Amino acid sequence: MSTVLVTGAAGHLGQRVVARLSSLAEVDRVVGVDRRRMPVTGPKLEVHALDLAGEGAAEELAALAKSAGAVFHLAWDRPGTRNLVLLANVLDAATAIEPAQFVHMSSATVYGAWHDNPVPLTEEAPVRPNPGFAYATEKRAAEAMVERWQSDRPETLVAVLRPACTLGSGGQPLPLAWTLRRHSAAPVGEEHLVQFVHADDLASAAVHAFEVGLHGVYNVAADGGLPERDAAALLGRARSLRLPATSSKAALGAGGRPAGPGARPYARHTWVVSPDKLRRTGWAAGYTSEEALVVTDRHGHWDDLPQAHRVSVTLGATAAAMVAAAAGGAAGWNWWKRRR
């Protein structure tokens, strides 16, 4: 029996990955683990509610999937030491399970947003997340943990995926007008590019890593990005949204907390990545950056809004909001619901 373990299975990405894995003939059992209950079921799917950062989580996780041939680590919480404790428990469980493959979800934010970034960034580029942006620095710390774990297990295939800003998940807040737009404007003489990947494509990349048996670091993106003026034209230019005073000082981070000044460079400098290495393995995106920007889920939040409240934002606002979205901030969307 071929068993696959997926952490963070109740998330929007996790649900997509679980669905794809369940459709594979070579997979007989999918063990989905999350703090929350899984909203979907299936004949191959076995779901468990488990706090992966809790005491005894490693042992319990290993017992749940002791025969797993592959582990997908997608779980991620708000910035804080919890994420690294969670990952340590997953790695301890993987040590006991001894899977043939480990797929770890990281982020392209680990490259950092700097004025001297090459365009595009390849997997050979140095990782230098901007200090002060906890999401990026924690993602890099997590990568380092996975690297140390893998160095003691050269026989295990470990794929580390670094996706661009991911769109298309209903759980993400809308791109909000960011009152620090003056900080996110590109410097004179520097064309600001942004880059997106649809959540469906990120899920397909994760499952592709499993099917092909990828090993190493791979960027995940639709293309080489697009200029901010083109994204702004796609979104249109309408009146700006005045945010509540609690949100006016910075982009929303996890739990409504400010993302902090460390997030500003990600809306100021270009940090697009090259997906060529992953493409050469046979993967292809189904959406371009432009398409990912305008396409929503079957029940997209944007379409739920009254016409009078739909707000088109400039690219700088979009980039800043998506950085906040990557950190897990949902407070912006909750505010929209209260407005309705």
C-alpha positions in Angstrom: 0.0 0.0 0.0 1.3 3.4 -1.0 0.7 5.9 1.8 1.3 9.7 1.7 1.3 12.0 4.7 0.2 15.7 4.2 0.5 18.3 7.0 -1.6 21.4 6.8 -4.2 19.3 4.9 -7.1 21.5 5.9 -5.7 24.7 4.3 -6.6 25.9 0.8 -3.3 24.5 -0.6 -3.5 21.4 1.5 -7.0 20.5 0.2 -5.8 20.9 -3.4 -2.8 18.7 -2.8 -4.8 16.0 -1.0 -7.3 16.0 -3.9 -4.6 15.5 -6.5 -2.8 12.8 -4.5 -6.1 10.9 -4.0 -6.6 10.8 -7.8 -3.3 9.0 -8.4 -3.5 5.3 -9.0 -0.2 4.7 -7.3 -1.5 6.3 -4.0 -3.7 4.0 -1.9 -3.9 6.1 1.3 -3.6 9.8 2.0 -3.2 10.8 5.7 -4.2 14.4 6.1 -3.2 16.1 9.4 -4.2 19.6 10.6 -5.2 21.4 13.7 -8.6 22.0 12.0 -11.0 19.3 10.8 -10.7 18.6 7.1 -13.8 19.9 5.2 -13.6 17.2 2.6 -13.5 13.4 2.6 -12.7 10.7 0.1 -12.3 6.9 -0.1 -8.5 7.2 0.1 -8.4 10.0 2.6 -7.9 9.5 6.3 -8.0 12.8 8.3 -6.7 13.6 11.8 -6.9 16.7 13.9 -3.5 17.2 15.6 -1.6 20.1 16.9 1.8 19.5 15.3 3.5 21.8 17.7 2.1 20.1 20.8 3.8 17.8 23.2 4.0 14.3 21.9 3.1 15.4 18.3 6.1 13.7 16.7 5.3 10.3 18.2 1.6 10.6 17.4 2.3 11.7 13.8 4.7 8.8 13.3 2.1 6.4 14.5 -0.6 7.8 12.2 1.6 7.4 9.1 4.2 4.8 10.0 4.1 3.3 6.5 4.2 6.6 4.6 6.4 6.6 1.5 6.2 10.4 1.2 5.7 13.3 3.5 4.3 16.7 2.3 5.0 19.5 4.8 2.6 22.3 4.0 1.6 23.4 7.5 2.5 26.9 8.5 1.2 29.2 11.3 1.6 32.9 12.0 5.2 34.1 12.5 6.7 32.9 15.8 8.7 30.1 17.2 5.7 27.8 16.8 6.5 27.1 13.1 10.0 25.9 13.9 8.8 23.7 16.7 6.1 22.3 14.4 8.7 21.6 11.7 11.0 19.9 14.3 8.2 17.6 15.3 7.4 16.7 11.6 11.1 16.0 11.0 11.3 13.8 14.1 8.2 11.9 12.8 9.8 11.6 9.4 12.9 10.2 11.0 10.8 7.4 12.5 8.7 6.9 9.3 11.7 6.9 7.0 9.9 8.1 3.9 11.5 7.8 0.5 10.5 11.5 -0.2 9.9 14.7 1.7 8.3 17.7 0.0 8.7 21.0 1.9 6.8 24.2 1.1 9.0 27.3 1.5 8.7 30.7 -0.2 10.4 32.8 -2.8 10.5 35.6 -0.1 13.7 33.8 1.2 15.7 35.5 -1.6 14.8 38.9 -0.2 13.8 42.0 -2.0 16.9 44.1 -2.7 17.8 46.7 -5.3 20.6 44.5 -6.7 18.6 41.4 -7.2 19.2 39.7 -10.5 16.1 39.4 -12.7 14.9 36.7 -12.5 16.3 35.0 -9.5 17.4 31.4 -10.0 17.8 28.7 -7.4 21.6 29.5 -7.4 20.9 33.0 -6.1 21.9 33.6 -2.4 19.1 33.6 0.1 19.0 36.8 2.1 15.5 37.5 3.4 15.0 41.1 4.5 15.5 41.5 8.3 12.4 42.4 10.1 10.0 40.4 7.8 9.4 37.4 10.1 7.6 35.4 7.4 10.7 35.3 5.1 13.2 34.9 7.9 11.3 32.0 9.4 10.9 30.3 6.0 14.6 30.5 5.6 15.2 29.1 9.1 12.9 26.3 8.2 14.8 25.5 5.0 18.0 25.3 7.0 16.4 22.8 9.4 15.3 20.7 6.4 18.8 20.9 4.9 20.4 19.7 8.1 17.9 16.8 8.4 18.5 15.8 4.8 22.3 15.8 5.2 22.0 12.9 7.6 19.7 11.0 5.1 21.3 11.2 1.7 19.0 8.4 0.5 15.9 10.5 1.1 14.6 12.7 -1.8 13.9 16.2 -0.4 12.2 18.8 -2.6 12.1 22.3 -1.3 9.6 24.5 -3.3 9.9 28.3 -3.3 6.6 29.7 -4.8 6.0 33.3 -5.8 3.0 35.1 -4.3 0.1 32.7 -4.5 -3.3 33.8 -5.6 -6.6 32.0 -6.1 -7.1 30.7 -2.5 -10.4 31.8 -1.0 -8.8 32.0 2.5 -6.5 34.9 1.5 -7.6 38.5 2.2 -8.4 40.8 -0.7 -5.6 43.1 -2.0 -6.2 46.1 0.2 -5.2 49.7 -0.5 -2.0 50.1 1.5 -1.6 53.5 3.1 2.2 53.1 2.9 2.0 53.2 -0.9 4.6 56.0 -0.9 7.1 53.4 0.5 6.2 50.8 -2.0 6.8 52.9 -5.1 9.7 51.7 -7.2 12.8 53.9 -7.1 13.4 56.1 -10.0 15.0 54.2 -12.9 13.9 50.8 -11.5 11.0 49.0 -13.2 9.0 47.2 -10.5 7.9 43.7 -11.6 5.6 41.4 -9.7 4.9 37.7 -10.1 2.1 35.4 -9.1 1.3 31.7 -9.2 -2.2 30.3 -8.9 -2.9 28.0 -6.0 -3.9 25.2 -8.4 -0.5 25.4 -10.1 1.3 25.4 -6.7 -0.6 22.2 -5.8 0.3 20.6 -9.1 3.9 21.5 -8.6 3.9 19.8 -5.2 2.4 16.7 -6.5 4.6 16.8 -9.6 7.6 16.7 -7.2 6.3 13.5 -5.7 5.5 11.9 -9.0 8.8 12.6 -10.7 10.9 12.2 -7.5 12.4 15.7 -7.4 15.4 16.4 -5.2 16.7 19.9 -4.4 15.3 23.5 -4.5 12.8 24.6 -7.1 11.2 27.9 -7.8 7.5 27.8 -8.5 6.1 30.6 -10.7 4.0 31.0 -13.8 6.4 33.2 -15.7 9.0 35.9 -15.4 6.5 38.4 -13.9 4.9 41.5 -15.2 5.5 45.3 -14.9 3.4 47.1 -12.3 1.8 49.3 -14.9 0.4 46.2 -16.6 -1.0 44.7 -13.4 -2.5 48.1 -12.5 -4.1 48.2 -15.9 -5.6 44.7 -15.3 -7.0 45.8 -12.0 -8.1 49.2 -13.1 -7.9 52.4 -11.2 -10.8 53.1 -8.9 -11.2 55.0 -5.7 -9.0 53.9 -2.8 -10.4 52.2 0.2 -9.9 54.0 3.5 -8.8 51.4 6.0 -9.6 51.5 9.7 -7.1 53.3 11.9 -5.9 50.0 13.2 -4.8 49.1 9.7 -3.5 52.4 8.5 0.0 52.2 9.7 1.1 49.1 7.9 0.0 46.2 5.8 -1.9 43.6 7.8 0.2 40.7 9.0 -0.8 37.5 10.8 -3.8 38.0 13.0 -4.1 41.6 11.9 -0.7 42.5 13.3 1.4 45.0 11.2 3.7 43.3 8.8 6.4 45.8 9.9 8.9 47.8 8.0 10.7 44.6 7.0 7.9 43.9 4.5 8.2 47.2 2.7 11.1 46.2 0.4 9.0 43.4 -1.0 6.6 46.0 -2.4 9.5 48.3 -3.4 12.1 46.1 -5.2 11.7 43.3 -7.8 12.1 39.7 -6.5 10.7 37.6 -9.3 12.0 34.1 -9.7 12.8 31.9 -12.7 10.6 28.7 -13.0 12.9 27.2 -15.7 14.5 24.5 -13.5 11.0 23.1 -12.5 9.8 23.4 -16.1 12.7 21.3 -17.3 11.3 18.4 -15.2 8.0 18.5 -17.1 5.9 20.8 -15.0 3.9 23.6 -16.6 1.7 26.3 -15.0 -1.9 26.5 -16.1 -2.2 30.2 -15.4 0.1 33.1 -16.3 0.7 35.9 -13.7 -1.9 38.0 -15.4 -4.5 35.2 -15.3 -3.7 34.3 -11.7 -4.3 38.0 -10.8 -7.8 38.2 -12.2 -9.0 34.6 -11.8 -10.8 33.7 -8.5 -12.1 30.5 -7.0 -15.5 29.2 -7.9 -16.8 31.3 -5.0 -14.3 34.1 -5.0 -14.4 36.7 -2.3 -14.0 39.5 -4.9 -17.3 38.6 -6.5 -19.0 38.4 -3.1 -18.5 42.2 -2.6 -21.2 44.7 -3.4 -20.3 46.6 -6.6 -19.9 49.8 -4.7 -17.3 48.2 -2.4 -15.1 46.6 -5.1 -11.8 48.3 -5.0 -9.1 48.2 -7.7 -5.6 48.8 -6.4 -2.3 49.7 -7.9 0.4 47.0 -8.1 2.2 48.3 -5.1 -0.8 47.8 -3.0 -1.3 44.4 -4.5 2.2 43.3 -3.8 2.2 44.6 -0.2 -1.1 42.9 0.5 0.0 39.6 -1.0 3.1 39.7 1.2 0.8 40.1 4.1 -1.4 37.3 2.8 1.6 35.0 2.7 2.1 35.7 6.4 -1.4 34.5 7.0 -3.2 37.7 7.7 -7.0 37.3 7.5 -8.0 40.4 9.4 -8.5 42.5 6.2 -11.1 40.1 4.9 -12.9 40.0 8.3 -13.1 43.7 8.1 -14.6 43.5 4.7 -17.3 41.1 5.9 -18.2 43.5 8.7 -18.5 46.3 6.2 -21.0 44.2 4.2 
